[in-house]
Every structure is written in structure tokens, then in C-alpha cells.
């Protein structure tokens, strides 16, 4: 009995990856650097010329973790002037801290500066100390976010909204200049089932993060199904899910041990401090009663155990993008197969600029489809 010959398709083999974008959320705002925004601008220009989809900058206030990024509209405007094609995105605007009028107005300006390349992710916020900017919105911040999204959409489309002026009189205002894009692309930021469901119902994209999902592929897939079902039922399309991942690609596995792991450990230490400050802000008792990363004051030894565990979880998780290029390639394929449309590569977690740029050179091999294994 002879075995039938294997049929090989004449079609070129396409290895499908998600889109890749760049994400910034550095924890070095208190350090004295020659130029704190050097990596942001260098990486954005690289991404612009190497088919990365977008560059994301966040909003964080009054603390070391993310403190370089108090205003995504400021960084977005700067990035718009040095790039030509890459999307300029807020990741995220904490809408309960902001005036919807100002958000719409500022991003319409950047849309014009960039010739129609902006988008925003909207977040309700969580860190209690951020809300010194708007303490009255903290208790109802999620509903406030959705209301402000609706206002921003109206203004973006050229509609006017009712307001009260300085004399206490009712008036109506719209925004100028008119944006280039007829609709502002919007992501919802979060990890809860409710966020994924609401994004689908409202027709928005989703921005989530591997660490906020507990590095669980199973948990992500469950939430992705909730989103896909909702957006297909309400809008007849599959939508778009962006996952933020700490990202570092290297040719030599030893570089992961020497470069990525120490940087990630320090990044997590600063994050723990941010979580602890939130807990203190919630109850004024050192976080003993608040739910957060730290339920109580911990010893230095306990903190280091926590840091080591989180580093190991990040490096070895199903949602990790830290490793050799071969590892990152396989991970990207896995994420795409399981519903990730875009990987937002968080690259500024403490690795020096030269190493980050070498990592991006490697990752740029994945930003375009490879026609076949032999090409």
C-alpha cells in the first residue's frame, strides 16, 4: 500500500501577525536624564518608517510611575509634527478628570496637525490621587466617562452642545478647527467583562493589558468572545482588540536575564509603590483596608518575593512578548490566533534607549507579512 503524496499549496505562505504599535508608560519621571523624551521621539520616528500601526501615550499625574505623561494631547501634538503615517493615540485619556469640550477641541487640533491620524482610548481612571484634579467625579467616574464620550462624539461630528457661560446664561458651542476625520476612533480601556461588553455594544475598540488579565490567555479569550458577540450583534463587524504587552526582543537569550529582567523588576517595584499610595489615599491608614496590589504594609523581603513572582509571571506567561525574536514571533502568532488584533508594545520600562532600539529593529521583521519561509 502506497501513501498518497502530500499536496502542497502553490499559494505563498502568509504568516499572520497582529498589528504592532508602540506604547509608553515609563516609570523614570524623577530621574535626572539628559533628555527624558528622547526614546519617545526616536521610537516614534522608527515606528513611522517601519510599518508600526500607532504610538500610544498615556495620562498619569503627580507620581513617578507614568509621570512623564501628564497630557497625551501634549505628547500627541509633538509626535504629530515628527511623523507622517503612524496613528497618534491617547492611551488613555482619563475622561472624568477632563472637560469633554477641551478633549474634543485639543484632539481636533492634533487631527489637523497630523492630517487625520489621531485616536483616543477612554478610561474612567482608578488612582484616587489623580482625582485631586476632579474629586467630585471620582464616585461616579464610569458613568461620567460614558457621558463625556457621547459629548466628544457630537462635537467631533460638528454638532453643538448646550453649556452655561460665565454670566450664568445658557449657550451652545462647537469645536474649531473642524477635525479631518469624520469620526474619532475610540477605544475603551479596561479588563472587566463589562468593559468588553460595553465596547461591543457601543461599537468601540478595546485596549487591555496582559498584566491586568493576570497573564491568562484563557481569561482573555473569554472576554474577547463577549466583545466579538456584542459588536457583531450591534454593528455587524468584528471590531478591534489591542493588547498592551511589556516588550523586549533579543537575539541572545542571555540579554533577557541581563537586561530585561532587572529593568522589569525595578518597574514593578515602582508600580507597587503607586498601588500602595492609592491604598493610602483611599483610607489614610497605609492601605490596610483597601483592595489593591498591597493589602497591607509588607517587609522588604516580602516585596522582593512579590517582585520576583510577578517578573517570572510576565516573562513566562502565555501573553508575554519578552524573549528572543523566535519566542516573540511564536507569541505574536498565538495572540493573533486567539483574537488579538494589535499588540501595543510597552517599550519604556527601564531598558536603555540603545537596547530598546535594537529590540525594535528585530520586531520590525514582524510588522509586515512574510510571503514565504524562503523569501
Secondary structure as UniProt FT lines:
FT   STRAND          19..24
FT   TURN            29..30
FT   TURN            36..37
FT   HELIX           38..49
FT   TURN            50..51
FT   STRAND          54..57
FT   TURN            65..68
FT   HELIX           72..82
FT   STRAND          87..94
FT   HELIX           95..97
FT   HELIX           100..113
FT   TURN            114..115
FT   STRAND          118..123
FT   HELIX           128..133
FT   HELIX           135..137
FT   TURN            139..140
FT   HELIX           141..156
FT   TURN            157..158
FT   STRAND          161..164
FT   TURN            166..167
FT   STRAND          170..173
FT   STRAND          185..189
FT   HELIX           193..202
FT   STRAND          205..209
FT   HELIX           211..213
FT   TURN            214..215
FT   HELIX           217..235
FT   STRAND          241..250
FT   HELIX           253..255
FT   HELIX           256..260
FT   HELIX           261..283
FT   TURN            286..287
FT   HELIX           300..316
FT   TURN            318..319
FT   STRAND          321..324
FT   HELIX           325..337
FT   TURN            338..339
FT   STRAND          342..346
FT   HELIX           353..363
FT   HELIX           364..366
FT   TURN            373..374
//
